[in-house]
Amino acid sequence: MPTAIVTGSGGLIGSESVRRFAADGFHVVGLDNDMRAAFFGADASTRDISEQLSTEVEGFEWADLDIRDEDGVEAIFARHAPDLELVVHTAAQPSHDWAAREPKTDFSVNATGTLNLLEATRRHAPEASFVFCSTNKVYGDLPNELPLLDLPQRLELPDDHRWFRGIDTTMSIDRSTHSLFGVSKAAADLLVQEYGRYFDMPTVCFRGGCLTGPGHAGAELHGFLAYLMKCTVTGDPYTIYGYDGKQVRDNIHSADLVDAFAAFHRAPRAAAVYNIGGGRDSNCSMLEAIVACEQIAGRRLNYTLSPQHRIGDHRWWISDLSEFRADYPDWQLSYGIEEILREIHDANTDQWLATA
């Protein structure tokens, strides 16, 4: 039986990957030490998900391991080397604000942890596909220099702009403010590419927009749509940071993203890089998302608008999906914004209200 190692296996994309690749016939080894609880508090803990996966998913093995533990990572990879065919790296410190509070922790998780995984893969299974969840924050705040139109509910590019259909990977990552989180992820992104080029390993960086789905443990500093819906349902206050709430994000459902992982693994290539997200099919502004949440939940959101935006935050981001679709034409998005929000609402409302 082929083996897949999934880091951050209790998180949104990690848990989706566990279920998908176990269903595809892999023995899945998950690495997750529940650092999300340390980052965002007990409400964001992934431990329950890890325990649930251990009991529900046949062939799943959970290792409570920190990816910064070089010896521990080495031992896991050595043990599974004969059958290891796939590494899905989703573990991360994912917040701008948190990174600014503890830069060394952020960098050690996002960059050094990634290096540990790459080196273990190179030593023990160099032909295994290495899939990395990167981020559009590697581009820093360069998207904020785009000539955006100020529309009533959103900011938008003119339809004759080269990136109206979405930003592609030709955008520079230089001469911009990234946030410390963006820097640590950019370092990891470059490492993944370099291992692909230098060692001819099948690696891919998926530079994601907003990743979402019903399994997202939304928190104030991370998990935009899930936390927005949670606040709408429970009545908790929500703060929009900057841009009059007109900032635009594309959003991709976790299942659609993991489908992209699977497509890459079926036909891997060295040092691949793609922008990935909802593209033009699945995007919204904050104001548009609030309207949708209120309609689905049947109640108003208690929100305030702060004039201060987060450092490195984007005014507008929509991913150009054409590069990935050209290489993997069978891949398609299955979810739009309304379908995503309805699934988040229906899957979580009872629990949110019970603990409110």
N, C-alpha and C positions, 0 to 999 in steps of 0.2 A: 504494500500500500504506500503511495507517495505521501510525503509529509510536507506540511506547510507550517511555518512559524509566523504567528501574528503578534505584533507588539501592540500594547494598548488594547488588548483583546476584550476588556470590559467596557470600552468606550463605544461611541456611536458607530464609527466606521469599523473599528476592530471587531465588535460583536457581530455586525452585519457580515464581515469577512469570515468569521468563524462559522456562522450558520451556512453561508453560501459554499465555502470550500469543503466543509464536512459533507454537505449534501452532494457535492461533486465527487466524493470518494476519497478525500484526503484525511489522513490522520493529522489533526490540527493541534499544535502546541501553542498555547496562549501565554504571553508574558505580560503581566499586569500587577503592579504593586499598589494600586489605588492612590496614586499621587494626586488624582483629581480632587479627592477629599481634602488633601493638604492645600491645594491651590484655591479651592472655592468653597470649602466647608462641607459638613456632613451631608447636606442635601444633594450635593453633586457627586457623592460617592458612587463608585462603580462596583463595589464589592458584591452587592446583591446580584448584579448582572453576571459577574464571574461565577458565583455560586450556582446561579440558575443555568448557565451554559454547561457547567460541570455535570449537572444532573439530567439535563434535557438533550444535550447534543452527543450522540454516539460518536466515539472516537476522539473526543476533545480532552486535552490534558492541560490543566492550568498550572502555571508556575508563578508563584508570588515573587517576582524578581524585578529589580531595578535595572534598567538598561545601562546605567552608569557603572554597574558591577561588571567590570571587564572579565574577571575570572568566572563569574557565574554565567555570563553570556557565552563565553568560550566553551564551558562545560556542556551547556544545552546544545549548542551547534555540533560539538564533537559527538555527542551521544546520538544525534539524529542524522549525522552526515550521510550514511549510506542511502537514505531514502529522501533526503531533503531536495525538493524541487521548486519551492516557492517561499519567499519571505515577503510579508506585507507589513510595512513599518508605519504604524499610525500613532504610536506613542509620542506625546509632545507636551510641553507647556504651551498653551495656545493663546495666552492673553497679553495684549500690549501693556495694560496697566500693571499686571502682576510682574511682568518682566522688568519693568522699571523699578519695582520695589526690591527685587532680588536678581540682579543681572547675572551673577555667577551661577546661581541655581538654574536659571533659564538657559544659559549657554551650555552648561554641563549636560542638561537633559536633551536639548534640541540638537546640539552639534556633537559633543563628545559621545553621547549615547548612540547617535547615528554612526559615528566612526567605529565604535565598538562592534556594531552589527555588521557593517560593511566588511571589516577586517575578519570577523568570524566567518562570514559568508565566503570571502576570498580563500580563506585557509581550508575550509571544509566542504564547500559546495559551490565552487565558482561558476558552475553552469546553471545554478538556480536563478529563477527570475527574482529580481529585487525591486519591489514596488514601494515607492516612497510617497507619502502624503505631504507634499510641499504646500505652498501657499502663494496667493497672488501678492502677498506683502513683500515678496522678494523684489518687487518693482518699486518699493518705497512709495512716496507720495507723488511720483511722476504722473499718474492718472489725473491728479488734481490740476495739472497744467492744460488739460484738454479744454477746448472752447465750448463749454457747456451752456445750453440754453436754460433759462430759469422759467420752467412751466409751472402751472398752478399746483400740481401735486408731485412733481419730480423734476430733477435735473436731467437733461438729455442732450446727446450729441446731435448735431445737424445730420440729416440722413445722407448727405453727400460726403461725410467724413470717412477717411480710410478705415476707421475702427468703429463705425456705426454698428456693424454686425457683431462686434466684439473685439477686444484687445487680443492681439496675437503675441507670440513669443519674441517678436522683433523689438518690442519695447525694451529700452535699456534698464539695467538695474543700478546704474551709476548716477552720481550727482543728485541724490535725493535723500529725504529723511525716511528711514524705514521703521522706526521704533526699534528698541532693543530686541523685541520678539522677532521682528522682520529680519534683523541682522543674524540672529542665531539660526533661523530657518534658512536664510540664504546661504550661510556657511554649510549647513547640512545638504542643501540642494546641490551646491557645487561639489561637495564630496561625492555625492551619489553619481553625478555626471562624470567626475574624474575617474572613479573606480570603473565606470563603464568604458571610458575611453582608454585609460592607461592599462587596465588589466583585461580589456575586451570582455567585460561581464555584461549580461543582459539586465540593465538597470533602467528605471524610468522615474522621472519626477512628474507627478501630477500637481500642478500649481492650481489649487482649488480656490474657488470663490467661497461662498457660504455653504457649508456641508450641513445637512439637516435630516430630520426624519423623526418618527415617533419614539425612537429609543434615545433621543438626545436629552441628557440631563442639563437643561438650560439653566444658566446662571447669569447674574447681572453682567459679568465681564466676558462671558462667552456663551454662545448658543442663541443667537439673535431671534429666530422665529419661535423656537421652543419657549424661551423665556418671555417673549412678547405674548404668546398665547396663554402661558401660565398666569401672567399678571392680569390679563383680560378676564380669565375665568375666576381667579381668586379675589380680585379687587386690589391686589397689591399695587403700590405706586410704581410707575415706570418713568425713567428719565431718558429723553432723546438728547444725545450730545451733538450739538452743532448742526449747521447747514439747513436750519428751519425744518428738519425732518424730511427733506427732499433727496437725501443721499440714496443712491440706487445700488442694489446688490443683486447679483444673480444667485440662485439657490438651487442646489442639486440634492436630490434624495439619496440617502445612503445606498439604497439598492441599485440605483443607476450608476453611482460611482463604483461600487464593487463589480458591477457588470463590466465597467471599463477595465478594472484590474484583471478580470478573467479574460477579457479579449486580448489584453497585452500578453498574458501568460501563454495563451494559445499560439501566439506568433511574436515572440519577444525579439527585441533588437537592443543593441548596445547604446547606452547614453541617450536614451530618448527623453524628450521634454515636451510636455503639453500643458496648455492652459485648459482647465476643466471646470465646468460649473453648469448652471442652468442655461447659459447663453441667452439668446433672444426668446427662447421658448419658456423660460422660467425665471423671471426677474421682477423686482418691485422696489419702490421707494419705501422708506419708513412710514410715511403717511398712507400710502396705498396698502401696506401690510396691516396697519392699524384698522383701516376700514374693513378689510377682509376678516381679521380676527373678531371684530365686533359683530359682524354679520353672522359668522359661524357660531360664536359663543352666545349671541343674543343679549349682550350687555356691553356697556361702555368701558373703555380703558381709562383708568385714572393716571394720566401722564402729564409731565411737565417738560418744557423745552429749555434746555440749557444752551446759552450762546457759545459755550466752549466745546470745541470738537477735540477728540482724542488725537494725540500726536501720531502722525503717520496714517491717520484714518483716511479712507478714500471718499471722495464726493460721489464718484460714479465708477462702478465696475461691472462690466458684462464680459464674459469670456468668449473668445472666438473658438468655436469647437471644430472649425473646418479642418485643422491640421490632424486632429485625432480621427475625425470621420474619414479623412482621405486614406489614412493608414489602416483603419478598422471600420470599413463601411457597413458592417452588420450591426454595429452598436447604435442604439437609439435611446433617447430619453423616454421614460414612461410616465413621469410625474411633472405637473405644472404647479404653480404656487397654490392655487386653491386646493388641489388634491393633497398636497403636502400638509397644508394647515388643517384640513379636515381630519387627516389621519392623526396628526399630533393631538388635536382636540379630543377625538374619540378614544384614543388609546390612553390618555392621561387624566382626563377630567375627574373621574371618580377618585383617583389617588390624590390629586391636587386638593380637591375639596375636603377630603377626609383629614388631610394634614394641615389645612389652612388655619 
